[in-house]
């Protein structure tokens, strides 16, 4: 495991999984250390993206893993 820095544009979809299913939320609802799953915009797997320098990858959808 390693840390990466992801650019999150204001139009990224953010939701939290709940027993009732995914519920829309805001990025400010993320608790430090909370596990998330995210999908990035499409990119070619070049060395630059594989290294994942800050702000190279752009989040498209973020799913918070529970309550």
ABEGO torsion letter per residue (X at the ends): XBBBBBBBBAABBBBBBBAAEBBBBBAAABBBGBBBBBBBBBBBBBAAAAAGBBGABBBABBBBBEX
